Amino acid sequence: MNNFMKMLGVLVVTVVIPLAVILGIWAGYLPESLQVGIGMFGVIAAIAVIVLGHLYMIYSDIKTKRYSK
């Protein structure tokens, strides 16, 4: 039962909440300022994930001496 509750929690966080936000924006239920804030957060989060992911991979390559001769 514990694993089932964890799975439901993950599904709610990854599917239900984003879907509700997207449908709220699409249907016009959310105020425009909140819509802009959500959009800006998404863009900033995407940039952060891309940049930090690349920096982590570069650091990992340097740490493991992947490209040393």
N, CA and C atoms as an extended XYZ file, in Angstrom:
207
Properties=species:S:1:pos:R:3:atomname:S:1:resname:S:1:resid:I:1 pbc="F F F"
N         0.819       -1.206        0.000 N   MET     1
C         0.000        0.000        0.000 CA  MET     1
C         0.856        1.259        0.000 C   MET     1
N         1.999        1.189        0.668 N   ASN     2
C         2.873        2.350        0.743 CA  ASN     2
C         3.406        2.731       -0.640 C   ASN     2
N         3.831        1.734       -1.436 N   ASN     3
C         4.316        2.022       -2.782 CA  ASN     3
C         3.203        2.567       -3.670 C   ASN     3
N         1.993        2.080       -3.475 N   PHE     4
C         0.859        2.570       -4.254 CA  PHE     4
C         0.600        4.046       -3.964 C   PHE     4
N         0.691        4.440       -2.714 N   MET     5
C         0.476        5.845       -2.348 CA  MET     5
C         1.592        6.725       -2.913 C   MET     5
N         2.821        6.217       -2.913 N   LYS     6
C         3.930        6.963       -3.506 CA  LYS     6
C         3.694        7.151       -5.000 C   LYS     6
N         3.239        6.090       -5.673 N   MET     7
C         2.970        6.177       -7.102 CA  MET     7
C         1.865        7.188       -7.391 C   MET     7
N         0.801        7.161       -6.596 N   LEU     8
C        -0.275        8.135       -6.775 CA  LEU     8
C         0.226        9.554       -6.538 C   LEU     8
N         1.072        9.744       -5.551 N   GLY     9
C         1.639       11.066       -5.282 CA  GLY     9
C         2.477       11.569       -6.442 C   GLY     9
N         3.279       10.684       -7.011 N   VAL    10
C         4.098       11.064       -8.167 CA  VAL    10
C         3.213       11.410       -9.349 C   VAL    10
N         2.175       10.628       -9.585 N   LEU    11
C         1.260       10.921      -10.694 CA  LEU    11
C         0.544       12.251      -10.500 C   LEU    11
N         0.142       12.547       -9.287 N   VAL    12
C        -0.534       13.816       -9.018 CA  VAL    12
C         0.412       14.979       -9.284 C   VAL    12
N         1.657       14.865       -8.800 N   VAL    13
C         2.614       15.962       -8.954 CA  VAL    13
C         3.044       16.126      -10.403 C   VAL    13
N         3.241       15.024      -11.137 N   THR    14
C         3.774       15.113      -12.490 CA  THR    14
C         2.719       15.230      -13.579 C   THR    14
N         1.480       14.819      -13.301 N   VAL    15
C         0.455       14.831      -14.350 CA  VAL    15
C        -0.716       15.734      -13.995 C   VAL    15
N        -1.325       15.519      -12.860 N   VAL    16
C        -2.584       16.188      -12.535 CA  VAL    16
C        -2.380       17.689      -12.315 C   VAL    16
N        -1.418       18.061      -11.507 N   ILE    17
C        -1.207       19.488      -11.217 CA  ILE    17
C        -0.799       20.266      -12.470 C   ILE    17
N         0.218       19.797      -13.252 N   PRO    18
C         0.537       20.542      -14.480 CA  PRO    18
C        -0.633       20.605      -15.460 C   PRO    18
N        -1.387       19.513      -15.569 N   LEU    19
C        -2.542       19.521      -16.467 CA  LEU    19
C        -3.589       20.529      -16.003 C   LEU    19
N        -3.824       20.597      -14.703 N   ALA    20
C        -4.784       21.564      -14.173 CA  ALA    20
C        -4.311       22.996      -14.439 C   ALA    20
N        -3.024       23.247      -14.297 N   VAL    21
C        -2.489       24.591      -14.566 CA  VAL    21
C        -2.639       24.934      -16.040 C   VAL    21
N        -2.278       23.992      -16.914 N   ILE    22
C        -2.385       24.240      -18.355 CA  ILE    22
C        -3.836       24.460      -18.764 C   ILE    22
N        -4.743       23.648      -18.251 N   LEU    23
C        -6.162       23.830      -18.579 CA  LEU    23
C        -6.697       25.132      -17.997 C   LEU    23
N        -6.216       25.516      -16.821 N   GLY    24
C        -6.634       26.791      -16.242 CA  GLY    24
C        -6.186       27.967      -17.081 C   GLY    24
N        -4.979       27.887      -17.630 N   ILE    25
C        -4.496       28.950      -18.513 CA  ILE    25
C        -5.291       28.947      -19.809 C   ILE    25
N        -5.492       27.757      -20.384 N   TRP    26
C        -6.191       27.657      -21.654 CA  TRP    26
C        -7.640       28.151      -21.546 C   TRP    26
N        -8.307       27.799      -20.468 N   ALA    27
C        -9.709       28.172      -20.304 CA  ALA    27
C        -9.873       29.595      -19.797 C   ALA    27
N        -8.800       30.212      -19.357 N   GLY    28
C        -8.876       31.588      -18.891 CA  GLY    28
C        -9.337       31.735      -17.458 C   GLY    28
N        -9.251       30.679      -16.661 N   TYR    29
C        -9.675       30.755      -15.258 CA  TYR    29
C        -8.656       31.477      -14.385 C   TYR    29
N        -7.392       31.393      -14.753 N   LEU    30
C        -6.350       32.020      -13.949 CA  LEU    30
C        -6.169       33.476      -14.357 C   LEU    30
N        -5.846       34.347      -13.412 N   PRO    31
C        -5.597       35.743      -13.766 CA  PRO    31
C        -4.387       35.853      -14.693 C   PRO    31
N        -4.386       36.900      -15.497 N   GLU    32
C        -3.316       37.056      -16.487 CA  GLU    32
C        -1.947       37.184      -15.836 C   GLU    32
N        -1.872       37.870      -14.699 N   SER    33
C        -0.578       38.029      -14.040 CA  SER    33
C        -0.037       36.676      -13.565 C   SER    33
N        -0.920       35.796      -13.103 N   LEU    34
C        -0.494       34.462      -12.687 CA  LEU    34
C        -0.066       33.632      -13.893 C   LEU    34
N        -0.750       33.796      -15.006 N   GLN    35
C        -0.373       33.093      -16.223 CA  GLN    35
C         1.033       33.506      -16.671 C   GLN    35
N         1.313       34.793      -16.629 N   VAL    36
C         2.635       35.286      -17.004 CA  VAL    36
C         3.684       34.760      -16.036 C   VAL    36
N         3.374       34.756      -14.752 N   GLY    37
C         4.311       34.238      -13.760 CA  GLY    37
C         4.621       32.772      -13.964 C   GLY    37
N         3.602       31.980      -14.263 N   ILE    38
C         3.805       30.552      -14.520 CA  ILE    38
C         4.660       30.361      -15.765 C   ILE    38
N         4.390       31.130      -16.793 N   GLY    39
C         5.181       31.035      -18.025 CA  GLY    39
C         6.635       31.409      -17.802 C   GLY    39
N         6.865       32.494      -17.057 N   MET    40
C         8.236       32.915      -16.768 CA  MET    40
C         8.952       31.869      -15.916 C   MET    40
N         8.263       31.288      -14.940 N   PHE    41
C         8.867       30.244      -14.123 CA  PHE    41
C         9.255       29.049      -14.991 C   PHE    41
N         8.408       28.680      -15.925 N   GLY    42
C         8.720       27.557      -16.812 CA  GLY    42
C         9.938       27.816      -17.661 C   GLY    42
N        10.036       29.021      -18.212 N   VAL    43
C        11.192       29.369      -19.042 CA  VAL    43
C        12.468       29.379      -18.207 C   VAL    43
N        12.410       30.002      -17.028 N   ILE    44
C        13.589       30.070      -16.162 CA  ILE    44
C        13.989       28.677      -15.694 C   ILE    44
N        13.018       27.838      -15.360 N   ALA    45
C        13.328       26.478      -14.919 CA  ALA    45
C        13.964       25.670      -16.047 C   ALA    45
N        13.467       25.829      -17.279 N   ALA    46
C        14.043       25.102      -18.410 CA  ALA    46
C        15.481       25.542      -18.658 C   ALA    46
N        15.723       26.842      -18.614 N   ILE    47
C        17.086       27.355      -18.804 CA  ILE    47
C        18.006       26.825      -17.703 C   ILE    47
N        17.540       26.844      -16.469 N   ALA    48
C        18.358       26.380      -15.347 CA  ALA    48
C        18.686       24.898      -15.485 C   ALA    48
N        17.708       24.083      -15.866 N   VAL    49
C        17.953       22.650      -16.013 CA  VAL    49
C        18.968       22.397      -17.125 C   VAL    49
N        18.836       23.090      -18.239 N   ILE    50
C        19.761       22.896      -19.353 CA  ILE    50
C        21.171       23.325      -18.966 C   ILE    50
N        21.311       24.533      -18.425 N   VAL    51
C        22.641       25.058      -18.087 CA  VAL    51
C        23.276       24.239      -16.969 C   VAL    51
N        22.547       23.976      -15.898 N   LEU    52
C        23.117       23.212      -14.788 CA  LEU    52
C        23.419       21.771      -15.190 C   LEU    52
N        22.606       21.197      -16.041 N   GLY    53
C        22.883       19.848      -16.528 CA  GLY    53
C        24.166       19.785      -17.332 C   GLY    53
N        24.364       20.771      -18.205 N   HIS    54
C        25.598       20.810      -18.980 CA  HIS    54
C        26.809       21.043      -18.084 C   HIS    54
N        26.683       21.936      -17.128 N   LEU    55
C        27.801       22.172      -16.214 CA  LEU    55
C        28.123       20.916      -15.408 C   LEU    55
N        27.112       20.188      -14.984 N   TYR    56
C        27.343       18.946      -14.246 CA  TYR    56
C        28.062       17.922      -15.120 C   TYR    56
N        27.640       17.804      -16.387 N   MET    57
C        28.302       16.848      -17.273 CA  MET    57
C        29.742       17.246      -17.541 C   MET    57
N        30.007       18.540      -17.708 N   ILE    58
C        31.379       19.011      -17.896 CA  ILE    58
C        32.202       18.697      -16.661 C   ILE    58
N        31.674       18.983      -15.489 N   TYR    59
C        32.375       18.699      -14.236 CA  TYR    59
C        32.659       17.209      -14.103 C   TYR    59
N        31.688       16.372      -14.466 N   SER    60
C        31.870       14.931      -14.382 CA  SER    60
C        32.983       14.465      -15.320 C   SER    60
N        33.015       15.025      -16.527 N   ASP    61
C        34.067       14.662      -17.475 CA  ASP    61
C        35.444       15.080      -16.962 C   ASP    61
N        35.523       16.259      -16.364 N   ILE    62
C        36.797       16.727      -15.820 CA  ILE    62
C        37.213       15.868      -14.628 C   ILE    62
N        36.264       15.560      -13.756 N   LYS    63
C        36.560       14.788      -12.551 CA  LYS    63
C        37.040       13.377      -12.887 C   LYS    63
N        36.433       12.742      -13.874 N   THR    64
C        36.810       11.374      -14.241 CA  THR    64
C        37.950       11.340      -15.247 C   THR    64
N        38.425       12.495      -15.672 N   LYS    65
C        39.527       12.620      -16.659 CA  LYS    65
C        39.195       11.864      -17.935 C   LYS    65
N        37.968       12.068      -18.427 N   ARG    66
C        37.499       11.345      -19.584 CA  ARG    66
C        38.311       11.657      -20.839 C   ARG    66
N        38.703       12.901      -21.031 N   TYR    67
C        39.367       13.293      -22.260 CA  TYR    67
C        40.864       13.515      -22.093 C   TYR    67
N        41.429       13.046      -20.994 N   SER    68
C        42.883       13.201      -20.826 CA  SER    68
C        43.609       12.155      -21.681 C   SER    68
N        44.799       12.520      -22.115 N   LYS    69
C        45.547       11.612      -22.997 CA  LYS    69
C        46.338       10.615      -22.237 C   LYS    69
